[in-house]
Amino acid sequence: LGTGSGLCAVCAALADASSVLATDCEPRALSFATYNAVENGVASRVNTALLEWDEAVERKTLASYDVVLGADILYGVGVAPTIAKLLRNTVRPGGYAILTDATDRPYKEAHMADLLHLLCKLDESDFVVCSRQPMSVTMRAEQNMRFKPIDNPFAVNTYVLQR
């Protein structure tokens, strides 16, 4: 969900996922994901598709997956309910959601807390948090249609949830 530069999709393919579907609502993001898949030699296993989250939730157009990855998808105010519905619709029972969010956002972990509250309700117990791991990541960023190094690594928290 929200592939952006394709980092999660490329990493999943490099980790031997047999197929990866990278989705985003921005066509340019899909171009960058494809570019990075080619650059990393995994283009044959990475497919891309436009995905508007609200439309997908409403139409229930997504298949069920063993693993759903989301990186930096909690930036919008009030996005947690939509993401919760998407994860319930796309992560098969016994499957995993792996979500990463930058810690330098103004909202810090408030949006992740909202999402976890929705997914891990005691009366529904859809998902269980298996782990939370702080990490430091260095990436390349898109600037003026070209990739350039980011000078400083940034901090993220990665959550693994099981359905």
N, C-alpha and C positions, 0 to 999 in steps of 0.2 A: 504494500500500500504506500503510495507516495514515493515512487522510486527515486525521484530527484536525479542525481548523477548516476544512479545504478549501483551504488556501492554494495548494498545488501544483495542485490541480484547477482552481481559478479562474484561476491564472496560465496554465496550459496552454490553457484556453479563450480567455482574453484574447489569447493568442499565436496564435490562429486554429486550434487543434486542432479538427478536424471533430466529434469526440466524445471525451468523457472519462468514464471509469468511476472513481469515487472509492469506495474500500473501507475498511472499518474493522470491528473486532469490537464496537465500542461504538455502539449506536443513537443516543445523544446526539451523538456525533461526526458521524454522517451528517446529523442535523438541522442542526447548525451548518454543515456543508459546503453543504447545500441553501440555508440562509439566506444565506450569503456568495455563493453563485452567483446568487441572486435579486438581492441588493444590487449586484452587479457586472454585471448584465444578461446573464449567460451561462447562465441556468438551462436553456435549451432544449438546451444541449450538454453539460451535466453530469448524469450519472446516478449514483446511489449504490447500494451493495449491501453487506450484511453479509458479512464474510469472516473466518473463523477460520483462521489460517495453517496450523496443524497439520492440520486437516481438509482444507484445499485441497491440501496437499502429498500427503497420503495418498490422496485421491480423484482427484487431478490434474483438478480441475474447472474450471480457468481456461483461457481461450483464450490465444493467442499475440499479443503486441502489438509495435508498432514502438518504443514508448517506455513504460517503466515508471518511475514516480516514487515515491520513498520519502523521507519527511521524518521525522526523529526516530523511527526504527523500531528502532534498535539499543540501546535502553535496558536490555533484559533480559539477565541473565547467561545465556550459552549460546544466545542467539537466532540467532547467525550461521549455524549449519548449516541452520536452517529457512529463513532469508532466502535463503541460497545456493540451496537447492532450489526455492524459489518463483521466484527470478529465472531459474534454468535452465528452469523450466516455463513462464514467461510472456514472456520476452524472445525474440522470434524471431531466428534467425540474421541478423546484420547490423543488428539493433536495438540500442537503447540503454537502459541503466539510469542514472538520475540520482538520486543519493542524497545527502541533506543531513542532517548531524548536528550538534547543538550542541556546542561545545567546552568548555562549563563543567560538563559532567557529571563525576562523580567518576572515572569510568573513562577520561576524556579520549578518546583515539583507539584504545584497545585493542580495542574491539568492532569498529570499522571495519577495523582491521588483521587481526583474525580472519576477517572476511568476505572481505576482499581475498585473503587467503592461500587460502581455500577456492575462490574464483572464478577466480583467476589462476594456478593450479598449472601448472607447466611441462609436465607430462605430459598435461594435459587442455586447457590453454589455451582455456577457454570464453570468458573475458572479458579485455579489455585495458583498463587505465586510460588514458583519453584525457587527462583533466585533473583537477586538484585545485585548487579555488579557495576561499580564505578570504573570508568576507563578513561584513558587519555588517547585521543585519536588525531593523527595528522592526515590530511587529505589534500586533494587538488580541488580548486573551486573554479567555476565558470565565471570569466570576466570578459566582457566584450566578445562573446562567442569563442573564446579560447580558454584552455585550461592553464591555470597558473598555480604555483604552490602557495599555500597559506603559510605564513611565517611561523605562527604559533600553533601548537596542538590545542585542541579544545577538549573540555571535560564533558563526558556523557554518562548517563546511567542506563544500563541495559537490564530489562526485566524479562524473565522467561516465565510464561504462564502456561499451565496445562489445562485443557478442557476435560 
